[in-house]
Structures are given as structure tokens and as C-alpha cells.
Amino acid sequence: MSATIVLDKAGRMVLPKSIREQLRLRAGAKLRAEVVGDKLELTEEAAEVKIERRKDGLPVIVGWEGFDAAAAVRETREDYLARQASPKR
């Protein structure tokens, strides 16, 4: 996919919605800009993930944009139930 992007007076650019959707970029995404030869290369930086230890000693993930905890719990539960239902070896 390609698109023509126009810089404003301040040097800002807007990535077209179709590109943002294809790359799953959301507001607040951090991109690293690097000049490679005579081209500009944008690479998404990994989201910051922080792990805190609560007073009960369990690790808790905080600060992860876009993480769906309910879906993760559901998937984990489904995997567990599938293992329980399978015949033991």
C-alpha cells in the first residue's frame, strides 16, 4: 500500500487511516523514525509493559495499551478446560 503524505508548516504528517488500520496503530502509538539511505523508515516501538509485585507476591501487568484482560482470562480458561477434558497419557 502506498499513499502521498503532505507535511504541514510545522513538519507534521498524518498517516492515512487505511495505513493505520493495516498496521493496527492507535492514538498514542510510538514510532521510531530512521533515515535509511534516502528513505524515511518508521518502525513501531514496543509498548511499555511494567510488572508490579503486589503485597501477596503475585505479579501484575500494568501499562499495557490494548491488552484485553477478559479475553486473556477466557483463552486461559478454555485451554485449561480442554486439557482437563483430554485423556491422560
N, C-alpha and C positions, 0 to 999 in steps of 0.2 A: 504494500500500500504506500502511496506517496501523496503528498499534499504540499501546496505552496503556503508558506507561513510568512506573514509580514511583521516586521519589528515595529513597535511604536517609538515615539521620540525618546523614551527612557530605555530603549533596548529590550523591552519585554516582548515575549511572544506567547501566543495561546496555542496549545496543541488541539487540533480538531477533535471533536467528540468521538468520531469513529476510531481515531488512533488511541485515545484514552481508553475507550471501551475494549478495543482489541488487546491492549496491554494491561487491562484491568487496573488502571491508575485512578486513584481517588484524590479528592482535595486533600492537600497536606502531604502528598507523596513527595519524597525527596529524590531528586535526580542529580547524578554527578555528570557534569559537562566536561568533556575532554576533547582537545583538538588532536585528531589523528590524521597526519598528512595535511591535506587541505579540506578536511571534513570535520564537522562537529558531531561528536558521538555522545548521546545521552544514555545513561545507564541508571536504572532504579537502584537506590541504596536499600539494603535490607532494613526492615523495620526494627526498631529497638525493642528488644524483649528484656524485661527485668524480672528476675526471680527473687521474691522475698521469702524469708522464713518466718512463719507465724509462731506465736508462743507455743503452739502444740507441736512444733517441729516440722510441719508439712510444708513443702514448697508450694508457692502460689505464683502463677504467672500474672504479671501486671504490665500495662502499657503496650499491649499488642493490638494495633489497629486492625480491624476487620476480622478478629478472631471470634468465631461463633461457639461459645462455650456449650450452649444447649445442643448443638449439632455434634460436638466432640463427645459429650456425655452419651448421647443417643448412639453414636457409632461404637463407642467403647462397650456399652451395654449390649448391643446387637452382637458384637464379636464374642463377648463373654457367653451370652446365651447360646450362640452357635457352637462354641467349644464344649459347653456343658451337654448339649444335645447329641454331639457326635460320639460314636462308640469309642470306648477307651482302648488303647493299644497295649 
